[in-house]
């Protein structure tokens, strides 16, 4: 029984966080590709402070 509870807890914790191959980490974030596309349009650039602020508003952060 303890094994099932431990496995369930591990699964629940890993299901909330995701990391993509570009180094962005999301906690309960919007899907990465749609967030990136929207932020590129909003910031008018694929990188920079405004782009990163937009991504953060959608649940994504890039490790420093």
RONU-311389 format. One record per residue (C-alpha): residue number from 0; x, y, z. Coordinates in Angstrom, 3 decimals, always signed. Example, Ala and Ser with C-alpha at 12.3 -4.5 7.8 and 13.67 -1.06 7.14 Angstrom:
BEGIN
NODE/0/+12.300/-4.500/+7.800 $
NODE/1/+13.670/-1.060/+7.140 $
% end
This chain:
BEGIN
NODE/0/+0.000/+0.000/+0.000 $
NODE/1/+2.814/+2.419/+0.869 $
NODE/2/+4.398/+1.749/-2.505 $
NODE/3/+1.231/+2.815/-4.310 $
NODE/4/+0.950/+5.975/-2.220 $
NODE/5/+4.586/+6.868/-2.857 $
NODE/6/+4.232/+6.215/-6.592 $
NODE/7/+1.073/+8.332/-6.690 $
NODE/8/+2.757/+11.199/-4.856 $
NODE/9/+5.753/+11.138/-7.195 $
NODE/10/+3.489/+11.091/-10.244 $
NODE/11/+1.420/+13.995/-8.912 $
NODE/12/+4.495/+16.115/-8.322 $
NODE/13/+6.039/+15.432/-11.705 $
NODE/14/+2.763/+15.977/-13.564 $
NODE/15/+2.645/+19.633/-12.489 $
NODE/16/+6.098/+20.645/-13.698 $
NODE/17/+7.536/+20.381/-17.162 $
NODE/18/+10.780/+21.349/-18.829 $
NODE/19/+11.270/+21.745/-22.540 $
NODE/20/+14.465/+21.285/-24.532 $
NODE/21/+15.047/+25.055/-24.674 $
NODE/22/+15.540/+25.268/-20.896 $
NODE/23/+12.163/+26.755/-19.968 $
NODE/24/+10.433/+25.351/-16.873 $
NODE/25/+6.689/+25.479/-16.409 $
NODE/26/+4.547/+25.044/-13.293 $
NODE/27/+0.881/+24.624/-14.253 $
NODE/28/+1.791/+26.504/-17.421 $
NODE/29/+0.019/+26.993/-20.710 $
NODE/30/+1.262/+24.735/-23.518 $
NODE/31/+4.773/+25.911/-24.395 $
NODE/32/+4.393/+26.300/-28.157 $
NODE/33/+1.257/+28.416/-27.935 $
NODE/34/+2.707/+30.531/-25.103 $
NODE/35/+5.894/+31.137/-27.093 $
NODE/36/+3.980/+32.083/-30.253 $
NODE/37/+1.745/+34.517/-28.378 $
NODE/38/+4.690/+36.100/-26.567 $
NODE/39/+6.710/+36.504/-29.770 $
NODE/40/+3.792/+38.463/-31.207 $
NODE/41/+3.209/+40.476/-28.033 $
NODE/42/+6.895/+41.312/-27.458 $
NODE/43/+7.646/+41.569/-31.200 $
NODE/44/+10.807/+39.539/-30.520 $
NODE/45/+11.704/+35.904/-29.730 $
NODE/46/+13.805/+36.935/-26.686 $
NODE/47/+14.464/+39.787/-24.291 $
NODE/48/+13.000/+41.110/-21.061 $
NODE/49/+9.515/+41.773/-22.467 $
NODE/50/+9.360/+38.300/-24.018 $
NODE/51/+10.478/+36.641/-20.759 $
NODE/52/+7.922/+38.663/-18.747 $
NODE/53/+5.201/+37.491/-21.116 $
NODE/54/+6.337/+33.871/-20.801 $
NODE/55/+6.358/+34.205/-17.006 $
NODE/56/+2.765/+35.450/-17.133 $
NODE/57/+1.893/+32.193/-18.901 $
NODE/58/+3.685/+30.047/-16.278 $
NODE/59/+7.095/+29.614/-17.935 $
NODE/60/+10.468/+30.709/-16.573 $
NODE/61/+13.991/+30.256/-17.859 $
NODE/62/+16.651/+29.320/-15.292 $
NODE/63/+19.247/+32.070/-14.877 $
% end
